[in-house]
């Protein structure tokens, strides 16, 4: 055997692997027919690929290929093996070169990405700035103010995937259900969780407009000039874990009204993710 290779050289769990083996007759006479086996793991119960070679002339080589459907598990370390003339049909002066072992690793499969509809898009048909589309593309729609976005976000293993990237994810801090509401008065602060807090700084009931301030760990990070009733507020992080323009905090201004003692605003469909990203 003169060559044995896998493509990719470091397989990924469940993904196909191309196997290439070159057998070579280094003797001076034609060989008899023989069997070649490739074992995905030397301790597996059966070989993954088997070839029947109908003899080789002296000095002749033969290229053998197959496609393995994929490793069922990931392995930090695994020994794979090629056995030439496994049934010992060919008489050879050197039988020791008929087995070739190689130590490889198999990477775990990337977790599946699920695209989930923002509730504000499901219920109000309003997009989220910087949001995704159902196919995972970004900013495929525009709202009435010319901001690009989408109606979906990505989840991987119960965590939000930044811009749909499965190896860059954060905790989902809050997602209001379709029947959930949050009513705030002027000057009131909503401690959302995960370090996020939203403060109502001003309300104009006649104009049906609210002004808010968003803070993180006690430090203001965004002041919205004016949010009319029916608007979607989105705080977009310019850069996080190597991703740009990532929506982090979403809230829908459902109602602006006069309360018993103060002007009030009702928020719905609030969606918030953590700023503490995990990169795999």
Order of alpha helices (4+ residues) and beta strands (2+ residues): beta-beta-beta-beta-beta-beta-beta-beta-alpha-beta-beta-beta-beta-beta-beta-beta-beta-beta-beta-beta-beta-beta-beta-beta-beta
